[in-house]
Amino acid sequence: MHGIWREGNDVELLPEASRFLPAMFEAIEQARDSILIELYLMESGRLASALIDALVRAAERGVAVLLLLDGYGAMGLAGHDRERLQAGGVALRFFNPLGLHSLARNLTRDHRKLVVVDGRVAFTGGFGAVDEFLDAWYEVAVRIEGPVVADWVRLFCRLWDSPLTRGEGAAGLVHGLATAARPAAGYRGMRGRAVWGQGYRYQAIRHSLHGRVSTARHRLWLCTPYFVPTLTLRRRLVRAARRGVDVRLLLPGERHDHPGVRYAGQRFYGRLLKAGVRIFEFQPTFIHAKVSLADDWVSLGSCNFDHWSLHWNLEANQEVEDRRFAGEVAALFERHYAASREIEPAAWARRSLWQRAREWLFGTLDGVLTRLR
């Protein structure tokens, strides 16, 4: 159940909101049959209003529009925006609203990010419908065509009718959508698969990442906004570096939406640097992208390298095995390394007592949360 590898796909890399937002809105405007959207974050603001406008226009011209939001991540979506969606004919549902049930259930969130139009073109990445993605956060997405889109449709449909999903409308519609995507001629021939994670029940993303880290031969470049890796992943990164693999981490710098998470992850820098791992902190803005590159394999989507993503959340990534696409991703990494500050081992060893204290404090808090899971 790791997701089936499909041949004959076209996956286009779309770095920065200035590229992926226009591409997604264009696809939505051109929709004729169905629009499926699954998001963790959606908050009232400029981007959410523009998306609502586009979805209502689609519904008015007869498109089946299904919007699935996380019950916690969408708490910032105002009541008037929810009413506008439903009054405009958009089927709106929420995954696992917070309630007086088990802590484990409240902690399980739908962190996936997905847009599928007419069952033929899909978008995934780390995006959400919040204004930070317009100008404050750096993000990367992909546009997908080909046989693998049907797997993204099926993934959406299973959650739409899940017992943990609450909402009105379109209860039976998804069963017809599951087979909407069909192979078509003209794709670039990329090998790809949709891979997902469902908390403790099923974590194919984690298993896939661990396997690639362990078998990488030449390069292993990872970008994540929340670097609080498990002990298993840290050990695998160290072993990869020690066997001669070019291991690099692209992480946020001081511009961070959760600085405590950054400090908690920095407590691992010393051992990683000692093993030969190179660490780059991105300077221009907060980098929210989640991208893994191991030789000619790429994984891009919603999954962070923290305990939350790897143990609790529902996550989904697009994996691609293709030398051309890997080359494009590698070139993107190189541009970002040039805009980053590399952490030098000698300088890190001389860091201030105040920096060490923050690492200890937030690392201790992270350790407590980890033991509670």
Contacts in CASP RR format, 6 or more apart in sequence:
PFRMAT RR
TARGET T0000
AUTHOR 0000-0000-0000
METHOD contacts of the structure
MODEL  1
MHGIWREGNDVELLPEASRFLPAMFEAIEQARDSILIELYLMESGRLASA
LIDALVRAAERGVAVLLLLDGYGAMGLAGHDRERLQAGGVALRFFNPLGL
HSLARNLTRDHRKLVVVDGRVAFTGGFGAVDEFLDAWYEVAVRIEGPVVA
DWVRLFCRLWDSPLTRGEGAAGLVHGLATAARPAAGYRGMRGRAVWGQGY
RYQAIRHSLHGRVSTARHRLWLCTPYFVPTLTLRRRLVRAARRGVDVRLL
LPGERHDHPGVRYAGQRFYGRLLKAGVRIFEFQPTFIHAKVSLADDWVSL
GSCNFDHWSLHWNLEANQEVEDRRFAGEVAALFERHYAASREIEPAAWAR
RSLWQRAREWLFGTLDGVLTRLR
1 202 0 8 1.000
1 204 0 8 1.000
2 193 0 8 1.000
2 195 0 8 1.000
2 204 0 8 1.000
2 207 0 8 1.000
2 208 0 8 1.000
3 151 0 8 1.000
3 193 0 8 1.000
3 194 0 8 1.000
3 195 0 8 1.000
3 196 0 8 1.000
3 204 0 8 1.000
4 151 0 8 1.000
4 193 0 8 1.000
5 191 0 8 1.000
5 192 0 8 1.000
5 193 0 8 1.000
5 321 0 8 1.000
6 146 0 8 1.000
6 147 0 8 1.000
6 148 0 8 1.000
6 151 0 8 1.000
6 191 0 8 1.000
6 192 0 8 1.000
6 193 0 8 1.000
7 147 0 8 1.000
7 189 0 8 1.000
7 191 0 8 1.000
7 192 0 8 1.000
8 146 0 8 1.000
8 147 0 8 1.000
8 183 0 8 1.000
8 187 0 8 1.000
8 188 0 8 1.000
8 189 0 8 1.000
8 190 0 8 1.000
8 191 0 8 1.000
9 144 0 8 1.000
9 145 0 8 1.000
9 146 0 8 1.000
9 147 0 8 1.000
9 148 0 8 1.000
9 187 0 8 1.000
9 188 0 8 1.000
9 189 0 8 1.000
9 190 0 8 1.000
9 191 0 8 1.000
9 192 0 8 1.000
9 320 0 8 1.000
10 144 0 8 1.000
10 145 0 8 1.000
10 146 0 8 1.000
10 186 0 8 1.000
10 187 0 8 1.000
10 188 0 8 1.000
10 189 0 8 1.000
10 190 0 8 1.000
11 142 0 8 1.000
11 143 0 8 1.000
11 144 0 8 1.000
11 188 0 8 1.000
11 190 0 8 1.000
11 192 0 8 1.000
11 318 0 8 1.000
11 320 0 8 1.000
11 322 0 8 1.000
11 325 0 8 1.000
12 142 0 8 1.000
12 143 0 8 1.000
12 144 0 8 1.000
13 140 0 8 1.000
13 142 0 8 1.000
13 325 0 8 1.000
13 328 0 8 1.000
13 329 0 8 1.000
13 332 0 8 1.000
14 20 0 8 1.000
14 23 0 8 1.000
14 123 0 8 1.000
14 140 0 8 1.000
14 141 0 8 1.000
14 142 0 8 1.000
14 143 0 8 1.000
15 140 0 8 1.000
15 289 0 8 1.000
15 332 0 8 1.000
16 138 0 8 1.000
16 139 0 8 1.000
16 140 0 8 1.000
17 127 0 8 1.000
17 133 0 8 1.000
17 134 0 8 1.000
17 135 0 8 1.000
17 139 0 8 1.000
20 123 0 8 1.000
20 127 0 8 1.000
20 139 0 8 1.000
20 140 0 8 1.000
20 141 0 8 1.000
20 143 0 8 1.000
21 47 0 8 1.000
21 127 0 8 1.000
21 133 0 8 1.000
21 134 0 8 1.000
23 123 0 8 1.000
23 143 0 8 1.000
24 115 0 8 1.000
24 123 0 8 1.000
24 141 0 8 1.000
25 50 0 8 1.000
25 51 0 8 1.000
25 54 0 8 1.000
27 115 0 8 1.000
27 117 0 8 1.000
27 121 0 8 1.000
27 123 0 8 1.000
27 143 0 8 1.000
28 35 0 8 1.000
28 54 0 8 1.000
28 55 0 8 1.000
28 58 0 8 1.000
28 115 0 8 1.000
28 117 0 8 1.000
29 54 0 8 1.000
29 57 0 8 1.000
29 58 0 8 1.000
30 117 0 8 1.000
31 58 0 8 1.000
31 63 0 8 1.000
31 117 0 8 1.000
31 118 0 8 1.000
32 63 0 8 1.000
32 118 0 8 1.000
33 63 0 8 1.000
33 64 0 8 1.000
33 118 0 8 1.000
33 119 0 8 1.000
33 180 0 8 1.000
34 63 0 8 1.000
34 64 0 8 1.000
34 65 0 8 1.000
34 66 0 8 1.000
34 116 0 8 1.000
34 117 0 8 1.000
34 118 0 8 1.000
34 119 0 8 1.000
34 177 0 8 1.000
34 180 0 8 1.000
35 55 0 8 1.000
35 58 0 8 1.000
35 63 0 8 1.000
35 64 0 8 1.000
35 65 0 8 1.000
35 66 0 8 1.000
35 115 0 8 1.000
35 116 0 8 1.000
35 117 0 8 1.000
35 118 0 8 1.000
36 66 0 8 1.000
36 68 0 8 1.000
36 114 0 8 1.000
36 115 0 8 1.000
36 116 0 8 1.000
36 117 0 8 1.000
36 119 0 8 1.000
36 153 0 8 1.000
36 156 0 8 1.000
36 177 0 8 1.000
37 55 0 8 1.000
37 65 0 8 1.000
37 66 0 8 1.000
37 67 0 8 1.000
37 68 0 8 1.000
37 114 0 8 1.000
37 115 0 8 1.000
37 116 0 8 1.000
38 68 0 8 1.000
38 69 0 8 1.000
38 110 0 8 1.000
38 112 0 8 1.000
38 113 0 8 1.000
38 114 0 8 1.000
38 156 0 8 1.000
38 159 0 8 1.000
39 67 0 8 1.000
39 68 0 8 1.000
39 69 0 8 1.000
39 70 0 8 1.000
39 74 0 8 1.000
39 112 0 8 1.000
39 113 0 8 1.000
39 114 0 8 1.000
39 127 0 8 1.000
39 128 0 8 1.000
39 129 0 8 1.000
40 69 0 8 1.000
40 70 0 8 1.000
40 73 0 8 1.000
40 109 0 8 1.000
40 110 0 8 1.000
40 111 0 8 1.000
40 112 0 8 1.000
40 113 0 8 1.000
40 128 0 8 1.000
40 302 0 8 1.000
41 70 0 8 1.000
41 73 0 8 1.000
41 74 0 8 1.000
41 128 0 8 1.000
41 129 0 8 1.000
41 130 0 8 1.000
42 48 0 8 1.000
42 51 0 8 1.000
42 69 0 8 1.000
42 73 0 8 1.000
42 74 0 8 1.000
42 76 0 8 1.000
42 77 0 8 1.000
42 128 0 8 1.000
42 129 0 8 1.000
42 130 0 8 1.000
43 74 0 8 1.000
43 76 0 8 1.000
43 77 0 8 1.000
43 129 0 8 1.000
43 130 0 8 1.000
43 131 0 8 1.000
44 76 0 8 1.000
44 77 0 8 1.000
44 78 0 8 1.000
44 81 0 8 1.000
45 130 0 8 1.000
45 131 0 8 1.000
46 131 0 8 1.000
46 134 0 8 1.000
47 128 0 8 1.000
47 129 0 8 1.000
47 130 0 8 1.000
47 131 0 8 1.000
47 133 0 8 1.000
47 134 0 8 1.000
48 77 0 8 1.000
48 81 0 8 1.000
48 129 0 8 1.000
48 130 0 8 1.000
48 131 0 8 1.000
49 81 0 8 1.000
51 129 0 8 1.000
52 81 0 8 1.000
52 84 0 8 1.000
52 85 0 8 1.000
52 90 0 8 1.000
55 65 0 8 1.000
55 67 0 8 1.000
55 85 0 8 1.000
55 90 0 8 1.000
56 84 0 8 1.000
56 85 0 8 1.000
56 88 0 8 1.000
56 89 0 8 1.000
56 90 0 8 1.000
58 65 0 8 1.000
59 65 0 8 1.000
59 88 0 8 1.000
59 89 0 8 1.000
59 90 0 8 1.000
60 88 0 8 1.000
60 89 0 8 1.000
64 91 0 8 1.000
64 170 0 8 1.000
64 173 0 8 1.000
64 177 0 8 1.000
65 89 0 8 1.000
65 90 0 8 1.000
65 91 0 8 1.000
66 90 0 8 1.000
66 91 0 8 1.000
66 93 0 8 1.000
66 156 0 8 1.000
66 160 0 8 1.000
66 170 0 8 1.000
66 173 0 8 1.000
66 174 0 8 1.000
67 85 0 8 1.000
67 90 0 8 1.000
67 91 0 8 1.000
67 92 0 8 1.000
67 93 0 8 1.000
68 93 0 8 1.000
68 94 0 8 1.000
68 95 0 8 1.000
68 110 0 8 1.000
68 156 0 8 1.000
68 159 0 8 1.000
68 160 0 8 1.000
68 165 0 8 1.000
69 77 0 8 1.000
69 92 0 8 1.000
69 93 0 8 1.000
69 94 0 8 1.000
69 95 0 8 1.000
69 110 0 8 1.000
70 94 0 8 1.000
70 95 0 8 1.000
70 96 0 8 1.000
70 109 0 8 1.000
70 110 0 8 1.000
70 111 0 8 1.000
71 94 0 8 1.000
71 95 0 8 1.000
71 96 0 8 1.000
71 97 0 8 1.000
71 98 0 8 1.000
71 109 0 8 1.000
71 110 0 8 1.000
72 96 0 8 1.000
72 97 0 8 1.000
72 98 0 8 1.000
72 106 0 8 1.000
72 109 0 8 1.000
73 109 0 8 1.000
74 94 0 8 1.000
82 92 0 8 1.000
85 92 0 8 1.000
86 92 0 8 1.000
86 168 0 8 1.000
91 168 0 8 1.000
91 169 0 8 1.000
91 170 0 8 1.000
91 173 0 8 1.000
92 167 0 8 1.000
92 168 0 8 1.000
93 160 0 8 1.000
93 165 0 8 1.000
93 166 0 8 1.000
93 167 0 8 1.000
93 168 0 8 1.000
93 169 0 8 1.000
94 165 0 8 1.000
94 166 0 8 1.000
94 167 0 8 1.000
95 109 0 8 1.000
95 110 0 8 1.000
95 159 0 8 1.000
95 162 0 8 1.000
95 164 0 8 1.000
95 165 0 8 1.000
95 166 0 8 1.000
95 314 0 8 1.000
96 105 0 8 1.000
96 106 0 8 1.000
96 108 0 8 1.000
96 109 0 8 1.000
96 110 0 8 1.000
96 164 0 8 1.000
96 165 0 8 1.000
97 166 0 8 1.000
98 106 0 8 1.000
99 106 0 8 1.000
105 164 0 8 1.000
107 312 0 8 1.000
107 373 0 8 1.000
108 164 0 8 1.000
108 199 0 8 1.000
108 312 0 8 1.000
108 313 0 8 1.000
108 314 0 8 1.000
109 312 0 8 1.000
109 313 0 8 1.000
109 314 0 8 1.000
110 159 0 8 1.000
110 313 0 8 1.000
110 314 0 8 1.000
111 302 0 8 1.000
111 303 0 8 1.000
111 309 0 8 1.000
111 313 0 8 1.000
111 314 0 8 1.000
111 315 0 8 1.000
112 124 0 8 1.000
112 155 0 8 1.000
112 196 0 8 1.000
112 302 0 8 1.000
112 314 0 8 1.000
112 315 0 8 1.000
112 316 0 8 1.000
113 124 0 8 1.000
113 125 0 8 1.000
113 126 0 8 1.000
113 127 0 8 1.000
113 128 0 8 1.000
113 301 0 8 1.000
113 302 0 8 1.000
113 316 0 8 1.000
114 122 0 8 1.000
114 123 0 8 1.000
114 124 0 8 1.000
114 152 0 8 1.000
114 155 0 8 1.000
114 156 0 8 1.000
114 316 0 8 1.000
115 122 0 8 1.000
115 123 0 8 1.000
115 124 0 8 1.000
116 122 0 8 1.000
116 123 0 8 1.000
116 149 0 8 1.000
116 152 0 8 1.000
116 153 0 8 1.000
116 156 0 8 1.000
116 181 0 8 1.000
118 180 0 8 1.000
119 149 0 8 1.000
119 150 0 8 1.000
119 153 0 8 1.000
119 177 0 8 1.000
119 180 0 8 1.000
119 181 0 8 1.000
120 145 0 8 1.000
120 146 0 8 1.000
120 149 0 8 1.000
120 180 0 8 1.000
120 181 0 8 1.000
120 184 0 8 1.000
121 143 0 8 1.000
121 144 0 8 1.000
121 145 0 8 1.000
121 149 0 8 1.000
122 143 0 8 1.000
122 144 0 8 1.000
122 145 0 8 1.000
122 148 0 8 1.000
122 149 0 8 1.000
122 152 0 8 1.000
122 153 0 8 1.000
123 141 0 8 1.000
123 142 0 8 1.000
123 143 0 8 1.000
123 144 0 8 1.000
124 141 0 8 1.000
124 142 0 8 1.000
124 144 0 8 1.000
124 152 0 8 1.000
124 300 0 8 1.000
124 301 0 8 1.000
124 302 0 8 1.000
124 316 0 8 1.000
124 317 0 8 1.000
124 318 0 8 1.000
125 139 0 8 1.000
125 140 0 8 1.000
125 141 0 8 1.000
125 142 0 8 1.000
125 289 0 8 1.000
125 290 0 8 1.000
125 300 0 8 1.000
125 301 0 8 1.000
125 302 0 8 1.000
125 318 0 8 1.000
126 139 0 8 1.000
126 140 0 8 1.000
126 141 0 8 1.000
126 288 0 8 1.000
126 289 0 8 1.000
126 290 0 8 1.000
126 301 0 8 1.000
126 302 0 8 1.000
127 133 0 8 1.000
127 139 0 8 1.000
127 141 0 8 1.000
132 257 0 8 1.000
132 286 0 8 1.000
133 139 0 8 1.000
133 288 0 8 1.000
136 285 0 8 1.000
136 286 0 8 1.000
137 257 0 8 1.000
137 285 0 8 1.000
137 286 0 8 1.000
137 287 0 8 1.000
137 288 0 8 1.000
138 282 0 8 1.000
138 284 0 8 1.000
138 285 0 8 1.000
138 286 0 8 1.000
138 287 0 8 1.000
138 288 0 8 1.000
138 289 0 8 1.000
139 288 0 8 1.000
139 289 0 8 1.000
140 289 0 8 1.000
140 291 0 8 1.000
140 300 0 8 1.000
140 332 0 8 1.000
141 300 0 8 1.000
142 300 0 8 1.000
142 301 0 8 1.000
142 318 0 8 1.000
144 152 0 8 1.000
144 318 0 8 1.000
145 184 0 8 1.000
145 187 0 8 1.000
146 181 0 8 1.000
146 183 0 8 1.000
146 184 0 8 1.000
146 187 0 8 1.000
147 181 0 8 1.000
147 182 0 8 1.000
147 183 0 8 1.000
148 192 0 8 1.000
148 193 0 8 1.000
148 194 0 8 1.000
148 318 0 8 1.000
149 181 0 8 1.000
150 178 0 8 1.000
150 179 0 8 1.000
150 180 0 8 1.000
150 181 0 8 1.000
150 182 0 8 1.000
151 193 0 8 1.000
151 194 0 8 1.000
152 181 0 8 1.000
152 194 0 8 1.000
152 316 0 8 1.000
153 177 0 8 1.000
153 178 0 8 1.000
153 180 0 8 1.000
153 181 0 8 1.000
154 178 0 8 1.000
155 194 0 8 1.000
155 196 0 8 1.000
155 316 0 8 1.000
156 174 0 8 1.000
157 174 0 8 1.000
157 175 0 8 1.000
157 177 0 8 1.000
157 178 0 8 1.000
159 165 0 8 1.000
159 314 0 8 1.000
160 170 0 8 1.000
160 174 0 8 1.000
161 171 0 8 1.000
161 172 0 8 1.000
161 174 0 8 1.000
188 324 0 8 1.000
189 322 0 8 1.000
190 320 0 8 1.000
190 321 0 8 1.000
190 322 0 8 1.000
190 324 0 8 1.000
190 325 0 8 1.000
191 320 0 8 1.000
191 321 0 8 1.000
191 322 0 8 1.000
192 318 0 8 1.000
192 319 0 8 1.000
192 320 0 8 1.000
192 321 0 8 1.000
192 322 0 8 1.000
193 318 0 8 1.000
193 319 0 8 1.000
194 316 0 8 1.000
194 317 0 8 1.000
194 318 0 8 1.000
194 319 0 8 1.000
195 204 0 8 1.000
195 205 0 8 1.000
195 208 0 8 1.000
195 299 0 8 1.000
195 316 0 8 1.000
195 317 0 8 1.000
195 318 0 8 1.000
195 319 0 8 1.000
196 202 0 8 1.000
196 204 0 8 1.000
196 205 0 8 1.000
196 314 0 8 1.000
196 315 0 8 1.000
196 316 0 8 1.000
196 317 0 8 1.000
197 203 0 8 1.000
197 204 0 8 1.000
197 205 0 8 1.000
197 206 0 8 1.000
197 303 0 8 1.000
197 313 0 8 1.000
197 314 0 8 1.000
197 315 0 8 1.000
197 316 0 8 1.000
198 314 0 8 1.000
199 311 0 8 1.000
199 312 0 8 1.000
199 313 0 8 1.000
199 314 0 8 1.000
200 311 0 8 1.000
203 310 0 8 1.000
203 311 0 8 1.000
205 299 0 8 1.000
205 303 0 8 1.000
205 310 0 8 1.000
205 315 0 8 1.000
205 316 0 8 1.000
205 317 0 8 1.000
206 310 0 8 1.000
208 299 0 8 1.000
208 319 0 8 1.000
209 233 0 8 1.000
209 292 0 8 1.000
209 299 0 8 1.000
209 303 0 8 1.000
210 232 0 8 1.000
210 233 0 8 1.000
210 236 0 8 1.000
211 236 0 8 1.000
212 220 0 8 1.000
212 292 0 8 1.000
212 294 0 8 1.000
212 297 0 8 1.000
212 299 0 8 1.000
213 220 0 8 1.000
213 233 0 8 1.000
213 236 0 8 1.000
213 237 0 8 1.000
213 240 0 8 1.000
213 294 0 8 1.000
214 236 0 8 1.000
214 239 0 8 1.000
214 240 0 8 1.000
215 294 0 8 1.000
216 240 0 8 1.000
216 245 0 8 1.000
216 294 0 8 1.000
216 295 0 8 1.000
217 245 0 8 1.000
217 295 0 8 1.000
218 245 0 8 1.000
218 246 0 8 1.000
218 295 0 8 1.000
219 245 0 8 1.000
219 246 0 8 1.000
219 247 0 8 1.000
219 248 0 8 1.000
219 293 0 8 1.000
219 294 0 8 1.000
219 295 0 8 1.000
219 330 0 8 1.000
220 237 0 8 1.000
220 240 0 8 1.000
220 245 0 8 1.000
220 246 0 8 1.000
220 247 0 8 1.000
220 248 0 8 1.000
220 293 0 8 1.000
220 294 0 8 1.000
221 246 0 8 1.000
221 247 0 8 1.000
221 248 0 8 1.000
221 249 0 8 1.000
221 250 0 8 1.000
221 292 0 8 1.000
221 293 0 8 1.000
221 294 0 8 1.000
221 330 0 8 1.000
221 333 0 8 1.000
222 248 0 8 1.000
222 249 0 8 1.000
222 250 0 8 1.000
222 291 0 8 1.000
222 292 0 8 1.000
222 293 0 8 1.000
222 305 0 8 1.000
223 249 0 8 1.000
223 250 0 8 1.000
223 251 0 8 1.000
223 287 0 8 1.000
223 289 0 8 1.000
223 290 0 8 1.000
223 291 0 8 1.000
223 292 0 8 1.000
223 333 0 8 1.000
223 336 0 8 1.000
224 249 0 8 1.000
224 250 0 8 1.000
224 251 0 8 1.000
224 289 0 8 1.000
224 290 0 8 1.000
224 304 0 8 1.000
224 305 0 8 1.000
224 306 0 8 1.000
225 251 0 8 1.000
225 252 0 8 1.000
225 256 0 8 1.000
225 257 0 8 1.000
225 286 0 8 1.000
225 287 0 8 1.000
225 288 0 8 1.000
225 289 0 8 1.000
225 290 0 8 1.000
225 304 0 8 1.000
226 258 0 8 1.000
226 261 0 8 1.000
226 304 0 8 1.000
226 305 0 8 1.000
226 306 0 8 1.000
226 308 0 8 1.000
226 309 0 8 1.000
227 249 0 8 1.000
227 251 0 8 1.000
227 261 0 8 1.000
227 262 0 8 1.000
227 265 0 8 1.000
227 268 0 8 1.000
227 305 0 8 1.000
227 306 0 8 1.000
228 261 0 8 1.000
228 264 0 8 1.000
228 265 0 8 1.000
228 305 0 8 1.000
228 306 0 8 1.000
228 307 0 8 1.000
228 366 0 8 1.000
229 237 0 8 1.000
229 265 0 8 1.000
229 268 0 8 1.000
229 305 0 8 1.000
229 306 0 8 1.000
230 307 0 8 1.000
230 310 0 8 1.000
233 305 0 8 1.000
233 310 0 8 1.000
234 268 0 8 1.000
234 271 0 8 1.000
234 272 0 8 1.000
237 247 0 8 1.000
237 272 0 8 1.000
237 275 0 8 1.000
237 277 0 8 1.000
238 271 0 8 1.000
238 272 0 8 1.000
238 275 0 8 1.000
238 277 0 8 1.000
240 247 0 8 1.000
241 247 0 8 1.000
241 272 0 8 1.000
241 275 0 8 1.000
241 276 0 8 1.000
241 277 0 8 1.000
242 275 0 8 1.000
242 276 0 8 1.000
246 278 0 8 1.000
247 276 0 8 1.000
247 277 0 8 1.000
247 278 0 8 1.000
248 277 0 8 1.000
248 278 0 8 1.000
248 279 0 8 1.000
248 280 0 8 1.000
248 333 0 8 1.000
248 337 0 8 1.000
249 272 0 8 1.000
249 277 0 8 1.000
249 278 0 8 1.000
249 279 0 8 1.000
249 280 0 8 1.000
250 280 0 8 1.000
250 282 0 8 1.000
250 287 0 8 1.000
250 333 0 8 1.000
250 336 0 8 1.000
250 337 0 8 1.000
250 340 0 8 1.000
251 262 0 8 1.000
251 279 0 8 1.000
251 280 0 8 1.000
251 281 0 8 1.000
251 282 0 8 1.000
251 287 0 8 1.000
252 262 0 8 1.000
252 281 0 8 1.000
252 282 0 8 1.000
252 286 0 8 1.000
252 287 0 8 1.000
253 262 0 8 1.000
253 281 0 8 1.000
253 282 0 8 1.000
253 283 0 8 1.000
253 286 0 8 1.000
253 341 0 8 1.000
254 281 0 8 1.000
255 283 0 8 1.000
255 285 0 8 1.000
255 286 0 8 1.000
256 262 0 8 1.000
256 286 0 8 1.000
257 286 0 8 1.000
260 358 0 8 1.000
260 362 0 8 1.000
261 306 0 8 1.000
261 362 0 8 1.000
261 366 0 8 1.000
263 358 0 8 1.000
263 359 0 8 1.000
263 361 0 8 1.000
263 362 0 8 1.000
263 363 0 8 1.000
264 359 0 8 1.000
264 362 0 8 1.000
264 363 0 8 1.000
264 365 0 8 1.000
264 366 0 8 1.000
265 359 0 8 1.000
265 362 0 8 1.000
265 363 0 8 1.000
265 366 0 8 1.000
266 355 0 8 1.000
266 359 0 8 1.000
267 359 0 8 1.000
267 360 0 8 1.000
267 363 0 8 1.000
269 279 0 8 1.000
269 343 0 8 1.000
269 348 0 8 1.000
270 345 0 8 1.000
270 348 0 8 1.000
270 349 0 8 1.000
272 279 0 8 1.000
273 279 0 8 1.000
273 343 0 8 1.000
273 345 0 8 1.000
273 348 0 8 1.000
274 345 0 8 1.000
278 342 0 8 1.000
279 342 0 8 1.000
279 343 0 8 1.000
280 336 0 8 1.000
280 337 0 8 1.000
280 340 0 8 1.000
280 341 0 8 1.000
280 342 0 8 1.000
280 343 0 8 1.000
281 340 0 8 1.000
281 341 0 8 1.000
281 343 0 8 1.000
282 336 0 8 1.000
282 339 0 8 1.000
282 340 0 8 1.000
283 339 0 8 1.000
283 340 0 8 1.000
283 341 0 8 1.000
284 339 0 8 1.000
287 336 0 8 1.000
289 300 0 8 1.000
290 300 0 8 1.000
290 301 0 8 1.000
290 302 0 8 1.000
290 303 0 8 1.000
290 304 0 8 1.000
290 317 0 8 1.000
291 298 0 8 1.000
291 299 0 8 1.000
291 300 0 8 1.000
291 301 0 8 1.000
291 329 0 8 1.000
291 332 0 8 1.000
291 333 0 8 1.000
292 298 0 8 1.000
292 299 0 8 1.000
292 300 0 8 1.000
293 326 0 8 1.000
293 329 0 8 1.000
293 330 0 8 1.000
293 333 0 8 1.000
295 326 0 8 1.000
296 321 0 8 1.000
296 322 0 8 1.000
296 323 0 8 1.000
296 326 0 8 1.000
296 327 0 8 1.000
297 319 0 8 1.000
297 320 0 8 1.000
297 321 0 8 1.000
297 326 0 8 1.000
298 319 0 8 1.000
298 320 0 8 1.000
298 321 0 8 1.000
298 322 0 8 1.000
298 325 0 8 1.000
298 326 0 8 1.000
298 329 0 8 1.000
299 317 0 8 1.000
299 318 0 8 1.000
299 319 0 8 1.000
299 320 0 8 1.000
300 317 0 8 1.000
300 318 0 8 1.000
300 320 0 8 1.000
300 329 0 8 1.000
301 315 0 8 1.000
301 316 0 8 1.000
301 317 0 8 1.000
301 318 0 8 1.000
302 309 0 8 1.000
302 313 0 8 1.000
302 315 0 8 1.000
302 316 0 8 1.000
302 317 0 8 1.000
303 309 0 8 1.000
303 310 0 8 1.000
303 313 0 8 1.000
303 315 0 8 1.000
303 316 0 8 1.000
303 317 0 8 1.000
307 366 0 8 1.000
307 369 0 8 1.000
307 370 0 8 1.000
307 373 0 8 1.000
309 315 0 8 1.000
311 373 0 8 1.000
312 373 0 8 1.000
320 326 0 8 1.000
END
